[in-house]
Amino acid sequence: MVEFDPGPPPDVADHLDRLPSYAAHQDLFWYDWGPIFYRGRLDRSARLLCIASDPGPTERIAGRTLVGDAGQRVQGFLGKLGLTRSYVCVNAYAYALLPSHSMSAIPILAEPEQQSWRNELFSMIVGPELQAVVTFGLQARIAVGQWRTRRQS
């Protein structure tokens, strides 16, 4: 029988509902289909945390991160590592950036409300099994660099 994602645990779902507003930056992001939060295990069992910079067009349609062309490459990478279930993928931004706006959006990563929300999300979804964090893109690398308080268990 195929195992389907049951969705986020209640505490993570509550946190996702509290996503800070991107309204002040609406000229930089696509809002039409809402935020894209994750792909993978949110139950703190992940051995690998993947962080992408922002969702792309395919992710906007699917409502999952890393499912488009880049996501297929990531899935191949994870498969080569033998990770088919023990990972979680999230984004530095919850919304997809409009083309050519990636550099303009970098200061948003350091806004206190955005940074606090993102850091809490990262800490909520990883647990003692975490072995590695992989970033895809500059914004993802910056977001991880701003993740100062990591819950250990």
ROSE-4610 file (N, C-alpha, C; in Angstrom, 1 decimal, always signed):
// ROSE-4610
residu = [M/M/M/V/V/V/E/E/E/F/F/F/D/D/D/P/P/P/G/G/G/P/P/P/P/P/P/P/P/P/D/D/D/V/V/V/A/A/A/D/D/D/H/H/H/L/L/L/D/D/D/R/R/R/L/L/L/P/P/P/S/S/S/Y/Y/Y/A/A/A/A/A/A/H/H/H/Q/Q/Q/D/D/D/L/L/L/F/F/F/W/W/W/Y/Y/Y/D/D/D/W/W/W/G/G/G/P/P/P/I/I/I/F/F/F/Y/Y/Y/R/R/R/G/G/G/R/R/R/L/L/L/D/D/D/R/R/R/S/S/S/A/A/A/R/R/R/L/L/L/L/L/L/C/C/C/I/I/I/A/A/A/S/S/S/D/D/D/P/P/P/G/G/G/P/P/P/T/T/T/E/E/E/R/R/R/I/I/I/A/A/A/G/G/G/R/R/R/T/T/T/L/L/L/V/V/V/G/G/G/D/D/D/A/A/A/G/G/G/Q/Q/Q/R/R/R/V/V/V/Q/Q/Q/G/G/G/F/F/F/L/L/L/G/G/G/K/K/K/L/L/L/G/G/G/L/L/L/T/T/T/R/R/R/S/S/S/Y/Y/Y/V/V/V/C/C/C/V/V/V/N/N/N/A/A/A/Y/Y/Y/A/A/A/Y/Y/Y/A/A/A/L/L/L/L/L/L/P/P/P/S/S/S/H/H/H/S/S/S/M/M/M/S/S/S/A/A/A/I/I/I/P/P/P/I/I/I/L/L/L/A/A/A/E/E/E/P/P/P/E/E/E/Q/Q/Q/Q/Q/Q/S/S/S/W/W/W/R/R/R/N/N/N/E/E/E/L/L/L/F/F/F/S/S/S/M/M/M/I/I/I/V/V/V/G/G/G/P/P/P/E/E/E/L/L/L/Q/Q/Q/A/A/A/V/V/V/V/V/V/T/T/T/F/F/F/G/G/G/L/L/L/Q/Q/Q/A/A/A/R/R/R/I/I/I/A/A/A/V/V/V/G/G/G/Q/Q/Q/W/W/W/R/R/R/T/T/T/R/R/R/R/R/R/Q/Q/Q/S/S/S]
num = [1/1/1/2/2/2/3/3/3/4/4/4/5/5/5/6/6/6/7/7/7/8/8/8/9/9/9/10/10/10/11/11/11/12/12/12/13/13/13/14/14/14/15/15/15/16/16/16/17/17/17/18/18/18/19/19/19/20/20/20/21/21/21/22/22/22/23/23/23/24/24/24/25/25/25/26/26/26/27/27/27/28/28/28/29/29/29/30/30/30/31/31/31/32/32/32/33/33/33/34/34/34/35/35/35/36/36/36/37/37/37/38/38/38/39/39/39/40/40/40/41/41/41/42/42/42/43/43/43/44/44/44/45/45/45/46/46/46/47/47/47/48/48/48/49/49/49/50/50/50/51/51/51/52/52/52/53/53/53/54/54/54/55/55/55/56/56/56/57/57/57/58/58/58/59/59/59/60/60/60/61/61/61/62/62/62/63/63/63/64/64/64/65/65/65/66/66/66/67/67/67/68/68/68/69/69/69/70/70/70/71/71/71/72/72/72/73/73/73/74/74/74/75/75/75/76/76/76/77/77/77/78/78/78/79/79/79/80/80/80/81/81/81/82/82/82/83/83/83/84/84/84/85/85/85/86/86/86/87/87/87/88/88/88/89/89/89/90/90/90/91/91/91/92/92/92/93/93/93/94/94/94/95/95/95/96/96/96/97/97/97/98/98/98/99/99/99/100/100/100/101/101/101/102/102/102/103/103/103/104/104/104/105/105/105/106/106/106/107/107/107/108/108/108/109/109/109/110/110/110/111/111/111/112/112/112/113/113/113/114/114/114/115/115/115/116/116/116/117/117/117/118/118/118/119/119/119/120/120/120/121/121/121/122/122/122/123/123/123/124/124/124/125/125/125/126/126/126/127/127/127/128/128/128/129/129/129/130/130/130/131/131/131/132/132/132/133/133/133/134/134/134/135/135/135/136/136/136/137/137/137/138/138/138/139/139/139/140/140/140/141/141/141/142/142/142/143/143/143/144/144/144/145/145/145/146/146/146/147/147/147/148/148/148/149/149/149/150/150/150/151/151/151/152/152/152/153/153/153]
x = [+0.8/+0.0/+0.9/+0.5/+1.3/+1.0/+2.0/+1.9/+1.9/+0.8/+0.7/+1.0/+1.4/+1.8/+0.5/+0.5/-0.7/-0.8/+0.2/+0.2/+1.0/+1.2/+2.0/+1.4/+2.3/+1.8/+1.1/+0.2/-0.6/+0.3/+1.4/+2.2/+2.8/+3.2/+3.8/+2.7/+1.6/+0.5/+0.1/+0.1/-0.2/+0.8/+2.1/+3.2/+3.1/+2.8/+2.6/+1.5/+0.4/-0.7/-0.3/+0.8/+1.3/+2.3/+2.4/+3.4/+3.3/+4.4/+4.3/+3.9/+3.3/+2.9/+4.0/+3.8/+4.8/+4.2/+3.1/+2.5/+3.4/+4.3/+5.2/+6.1/+6.2/+7.1/+6.4/+5.1/+4.3/+4.8/+5.6/+6.2/+7.3/+7.7/+8.8/+8.4/+7.2/+6.7/+5.4/+5.2/+3.9/+3.1/+1.9/+1.0/-0.2/-0.4/-1.6/-2.1/-1.3/-1.7/-1.3/-0.8/-0.4/+1.0/+1.3/+2.7/+2.9/+4.2/+4.6/+5.6/+5.2/+6.0/+7.0/+6.7/+7.6/+7.4/+8.3/+8.2/+8.9/+8.4/+9.1/+8.5/+9.3/+8.9/+9.0/+7.9/+7.8/+7.8/+8.0/+7.8/+9.2/+10.1/+11.4/+12.3/+11.9/+12.7/+13.7/+13.7/+14.6/+16.0/+16.8/+18.3/+18.9/+18.2/+18.7/+17.7/+18.1/+17.3/+17.8/+16.9/+17.3/+16.5/+17.2/+16.6/+16.9/+15.8/+15.9/+15.7/+16.1/+15.9/+14.5/+13.8/+12.3/+11.7/+10.3/+9.6/+9.6/+9.5/+9.4/+8.0/+7.8/+6.5/+5.8/+6.6/+6.0/+5.6/+6.4/+6.1/+4.8/+4.6/+3.4/+2.2/+2.2/+1.1/+0.9/+1.9/+1.8/+1.6/+2.0/+1.9/+2.9/+4.0/+5.1/+6.4/+7.4/+8.7/+9.5/+10.4/+11.3/+10.6/+9.6/+9.0/+9.2/+9.7/+9.9/+11.2/+11.8/+13.1/+14.2/+14.3/+15.4/+15.0/+13.8/+13.3/+13.6/+13.5/+13.8/+15.3/+16.2/+17.6/+17.9/+17.2/+17.4/+16.9/+15.8/+15.4/+16.4/+17.0/+18.1/+19.3/+19.6/+20.7/+20.4/+19.2/+18.8/+18.7/+18.3/+18.2/+19.6/+20.6/+22.0/+22.6/+22.0/+22.4/+21.7/+20.7/+19.9/+18.8/+18.5/+17.4/+16.2/+15.2/+13.9/+12.8/+13.0/+12.0/+12.6/+13.8/+14.4/+14.9/+14.1/+14.5/+13.3/+13.6/+12.6/+13.1/+12.3/+12.8/+11.8/+12.4/+11.7/+12.4/+11.8/+12.4/+12.8/+13.7/+14.1/+12.9/+12.2/+11.0/+9.8/+8.6/+7.4/+6.7/+7.1/+6.5/+7.5/+7.1/+8.0/+8.4/+9.6/+10.1/+9.8/+9.4/+9.3/+10.6/+10.7/+12.0/+12.8/+14.0/+15.0/+14.9/+14.2/+14.1/+14.8/+15.6/+16.2/+17.2/+17.9/+18.9/+18.2/+17.1/+16.3/+15.7/+15.4/+14.6/+15.5/+16.8/+17.7/+17.5/+17.3/+17.1/+15.9/+14.9/+13.8/+14.1/+15.2/+15.6/+16.0/+16.5/+16.9/+15.9/+14.7/+13.6/+13.3/+13.2/+13.1/+11.9/+10.7/+9.5/+9.7/+10.2/+10.5/+11.5/+12.6/+13.7/+13.3/+12.6/+12.1/+11.2/+10.2/+9.3/+10.0/+10.9/+11.7/+12.6/+13.3/+14.1/+13.4/+12.2/+11.4/+10.9/+10.5/+10.1/+11.3/+12.5/+13.6/+13.8/+13.7/+13.9/+12.8/+11.6/+10.5/+10.5/+11.1/+11.0/+12.3/+13.3/+14.5/+14.6/+15.2/+15.3/+16.7/+16.8/+18.1/+18.7/+17.9/+18.4/+19.1/+18.9/+19.5/+21.0/+21.5/+22.9/+23.5/+22.7/+23.2/+22.1/+22.6/+21.8/+22.4/+21.6/+22.1/+21.2/+21.9/+21.3/+21.4/+20.3/+20.3/+20.1/+21.1/+21.0/+21.5/+21.8/+22.3/+21.3/+20.1/+19.1/+19.0/+19.0/+19.0/+20.2/+21.4/+22.6/+22.6/+22.0/+21.9/+20.9/+19.8/+18.8/+19.4/+20.1/+20.8/+21.8/+22.5/+23.5/+22.8/+21.5/+20.8/+20.1/+20.2/+19.5/+20.4/+20.3/+21.2/+20.8/+19.5/+19.0/+18.4/+19.1/+18.7/+18.3/+17.1/+16.6/+17.3/+17.9/+18.7/+17.9/+16.7/+16.0/+14.5]
y = [-1.2/+0.0/+1.2/+2.3/+3.5/+4.3/+4.8/+5.7/+7.2/+7.8/+9.2/+10.1/+11.3/+12.3/+12.7/+12.5/+12.9/+14.4/+15.2/+16.6/+16.9/+18.1/+18.5/+18.2/+17.8/+17.6/+18.9/+18.8/+20.0/+21.2/+21.0/+22.2/+22.9/+22.1/+22.6/+23.3/+22.7/+23.3/+24.7/+24.7/+26.0/+27.1/+26.6/+27.5/+28.0/+27.1/+27.5/+28.5/+28.4/+29.3/+30.7/+30.8/+32.1/+32.7/+32.3/+32.9/+34.4/+35.1/+36.6/+37.0/+38.2/+38.8/+39.2/+38.9/+39.4/+40.6/+41.2/+42.3/+43.5/+43.8/+44.9/+44.6/+43.4/+43.0/+42.4/+42.7/+42.1/+42.3/+43.3/+43.5/+42.5/+41.7/+40.8/+39.3/+39.0/+37.6/+37.4/+36.1/+35.6/+35.2/+35.7/+35.4/+34.6/+34.4/+33.9/+32.6/+31.6/+30.4/+30.1/+31.1/+30.9/+30.4/+30.2/+29.8/+28.4/+28.0/+26.6/+26.3/+25.4/+25.2/+24.1/+22.9/+21.8/+20.6/+19.6/+18.3/+17.4/+16.3/+15.3/+15.1/+14.7/+14.4/+15.6/+15.9/+17.0/+16.5/+15.2/+14.6/+14.5/+15.3/+15.4/+14.1/+13.3/+12.0/+12.2/+13.3/+13.5/+13.5/+12.8/+12.8/+13.9/+14.4/+15.5/+16.6/+17.8/+19.0/+19.7/+19.8/+20.5/+21.8/+22.9/+24.2/+24.8/+25.1/+25.8/+27.3/+28.0/+29.5/+29.9/+29.5/+29.8/+28.9/+28.7/+27.8/+28.4/+27.5/+27.9/+27.7/+27.9/+27.8/+26.4/+25.3/+24.0/+23.8/+24.3/+24.2/+25.0/+26.1/+26.9/+26.1/+25.3/+24.6/+23.4/+22.7/+21.4/+21.7/+22.9/+23.2/+22.5/+22.0/+21.3/+21.9/+21.9/+22.4/+21.3/+21.7/+20.9/+19.7/+20.0/+19.0/+19.3/+20.4/+20.8/+20.2/+20.9/+20.4/+20.3/+21.4/+21.3/+20.2/+20.1/+19.1/+17.7/+17.4/+16.1/+15.8/+16.9/+16.7/+16.4/+17.1/+16.9/+15.5/+15.0/+13.6/+12.6/+12.9/+12.0/+12.0/+13.2/+13.3/+12.5/+12.7/+12.0/+10.5/+10.1/+8.7/+8.1/+8.8/+8.3/+8.2/+9.0/+9.0/+7.9/+7.3/+6.3/+6.8/+8.1/+8.8/+8.9/+8.0/+8.1/+8.6/+8.6/+9.0/+9.8/+9.8/+10.4/+11.8/+12.7/+14.0/+15.0/+16.2/+17.3/+18.4/+19.0/+20.1/+21.3/+22.4/+23.7/+24.8/+26.0/+27.1/+28.2/+29.1/+30.3/+31.3/+31.3/+32.2/+31.2/+31.6/+30.8/+31.0/+32.1/+32.4/+32.4/+32.2/+32.2/+33.6/+33.8/+35.1/+35.3/+36.6/+36.9/+36.8/+36.5/+36.4/+37.7/+37.6/+38.7/+39.5/+39.0/+39.7/+39.1/+38.0/+37.3/+38.1/+39.0/+39.8/+40.9/+41.4/+42.5/+42.0/+40.7/+40.1/+39.7/+39.6/+39.2/+39.9/+41.2/+41.8/+41.3/+40.8/+40.2/+39.1/+38.3/+37.2/+37.6/+38.9/+39.3/+40.1/+40.4/+41.1/+40.2/+40.8/+40.0/+39.1/+39.5/+38.6/+37.5/+37.7/+36.7/+35.7/+36.2/+35.4/+34.5/+35.1/+34.4/+33.2/+33.5/+32.5/+31.4/+31.7/+30.7/+29.9/+30.5/+29.8/+28.8/+29.3/+28.4/+27.2/+27.5/+26.3/+25.3/+25.8/+24.9/+24.1/+24.7/+24.1/+23.1/+23.4/+22.5/+21.2/+21.2/+20.1/+19.1/+19.5/+18.7/+18.1/+16.9/+16.3/+15.7/+14.8/+14.2/+13.3/+12.9/+12.1/+12.9/+14.2/+15.1/+14.9/+14.6/+14.4/+15.5/+16.1/+17.1/+18.1/+19.3/+20.4/+20.7/+20.7/+21.0/+22.2/+23.2/+24.4/+24.4/+25.0/+25.1/+26.6/+27.3/+28.7/+29.7/+30.9/+31.9/+32.2/+32.4/+32.8/+31.7/+30.4/+29.3/+29.3/+29.6/+29.6/+30.7/+31.9/+33.0/+32.6/+32.0/+31.6/+30.7/+29.7/+28.8/+29.5/+30.5/+31.2/+32.1/+32.4/+33.2/+32.3/+31.0/+30.1/+29.8/+30.6/+30.6/+29.7/+29.5/+28.7/+27.4/+26.4/+25.1/+24.2/+23.7/+22.8/+21.5/+20.9/+19.7/+18.4/+18.4/+17.2/+17.5]
z = [+0.0/+0.0/+0.0/-0.8/-0.9/+0.4/+1.0/+2.2/+1.7/+2.1/+1.7/+2.8/+2.5/+3.5/+4.3/+5.6/+6.4/+6.6/+6.2/+6.4/+7.6/+7.9/+9.1/+10.4/+11.4/+12.7/+13.2/+14.2/+14.6/+15.0/+15.7/+16.1/+14.9/+13.9/+12.7/+11.9/+11.8/+11.1/+11.7/+13.0/+13.7/+13.3/+13.3/+12.9/+11.5/+10.6/+9.2/+9.0/+9.8/+9.8/+10.2/+11.0/+11.5/+10.6/+9.3/+8.4/+8.4/+8.6/+8.5/+7.1/+7.1/+5.9/+5.0/+3.7/+2.7/+1.9/+2.4/+1.7/+1.4/+2.3/+2.1/+0.9/+0.5/-0.6/-1.7/-1.9/-2.9/-4.3/-4.5/-5.9/-6.2/-5.3/-5.5/-5.6/-5.2/-5.1/-5.9/-6.2/-6.8/-5.6/-5.5/-4.4/-4.8/-6.1/-6.7/-6.1/-5.8/-5.3/-3.9/-3.2/-1.8/-1.6/-0.3/+0.0/-0.3/-0.4/-0.6/+0.6/+1.4/+2.6/+2.6/+2.2/+2.4/+1.4/+1.6/+1.0/+1.9/+2.2/+3.1/+4.4/+5.4/+6.7/+7.7/+8.3/+9.3/+10.7/+10.9/+12.2/+13.0/+12.6/+13.2/+13.0/+12.1/+11.8/+10.7/+10.0/+8.8/+9.2/+8.4/+8.5/+7.8/+6.8/+5.9/+5.8/+6.0/+5.8/+4.5/+3.5/+2.3/+2.3/+2.0/+2.0/+0.6/-0.1/-1.4/-1.2/-2.2/-2.0/-2.1/-3.1/-3.2/-4.2/-4.0/-4.9/-6.3/-7.3/-8.7/-9.2/-10.5/-11.1/-10.9/-11.1/-10.9/-9.4/-8.5/-7.1/-6.8/-7.4/-7.2/-7.6/-8.6/-9.1/-8.2/-7.8/-7.0/-5.5/-5.1/-3.7/-2.8/-3.4/-2.7/-3.2/-2.3/-2.7/-3.4/-4.3/-5.0/-5.7/-6.6/-7.4/-8.9/-9.3/-10.7/-11.2/-12.2/-12.7/-11.7/-10.9/-9.9/-8.9/-8.5/-7.6/-8.1/-9.4/-9.9/-9.8/-10.0/-9.7/-8.3/-7.4/-5.9/-5.6/-6.1/-5.9/-6.3/-7.5/-8.0/-7.0/-6.5/-5.6/-4.3/-3.8/-2.5/-2.8/-3.9/-4.2/-4.2/-4.8/-4.8/-3.4/-2.5/-1.1/-0.3/-1.0/-0.3/+0.6/+0.4/+1.1/+0.3/+0.6/-0.1/+0.9/+2.1/+3.1/+4.2/+4.5/+5.7/+5.4/+4.8/+4.5/+4.6/+4.7/+4.6/+3.8/+2.9/+2.1/+2.4/+2.6/+2.8/+2.0/+2.1/+1.3/+2.3/+1.8/+2.5/+2.5/+1.4/+1.3/+1.1/+1.7/+1.5/+0.2/-0.5/-1.8/-2.9/-4.1/-5.2/-5.6/-5.8/-6.3/-7.7/-8.1/-9.5/-10.2/-11.4/-12.1/-12.0/-11.8/-11.7/-10.4/-9.4/-8.2/-7.0/-7.3/-6.2/-5.3/-6.0/-5.2/-4.4/-4.9/-4.3/-3.0/-3.0/-1.8/-0.7/-0.9/+0.2/+1.5/+1.6/+2.9/+3.7/+3.0/+3.7/+4.6/+4.2/+5.1/+6.5/+6.6/+7.9/+8.7/+8.1/+8.8/+10.0/+11.2/+12.5/+12.4/+12.0/+12.0/+11.0/+9.8/+8.9/+9.4/+9.9/+10.3/+11.5/+12.5/+13.6/+13.2/+12.3/+11.9/+11.2/+10.3/+9.5/+10.4/+11.4/+12.3/+13.1/+13.6/+14.4/+13.6/+12.3/+11.5/+11.3/+11.0/+10.8/+12.1/+13.3/+14.5/+14.8/+14.4/+14.7/+13.9/+12.7/+11.8/+11.9/+12.6/+12.7/+14.1/+14.2/+15.5/+15.6/+16.5/+16.8/+15.7/+14.8/+13.7/+12.6/+12.6/+11.6/+11.5/+10.2/+10.0/+9.1/+8.3/+7.4/+6.9/+6.6/+6.0/+4.7/+3.6/+2.3/+1.8/+1.3/+0.7/-0.8/-1.4/-2.8/-3.2/-3.4/-3.8/-2.7/-3.1/-2.2/-1.1/-1.4/-0.3/+0.7/+0.3/+1.2/+2.1/+1.5/+2.3/+3.4/+3.0/+3.9/+5.0/+4.7/+5.7/+6.7/+6.3/+7.2/+8.1/+7.5/+8.3/+9.4/+9.2/+10.2/+11.2/+11.0/+11.9/+13.1/+14.1/+15.3/+16.4/+16.6/+17.7/+17.2/+17.3/+16.8/+17.9/+17.9/+19.0/+18.8/+19.8/+19.7/+19.8/+20.5/+20.6/+20.9]
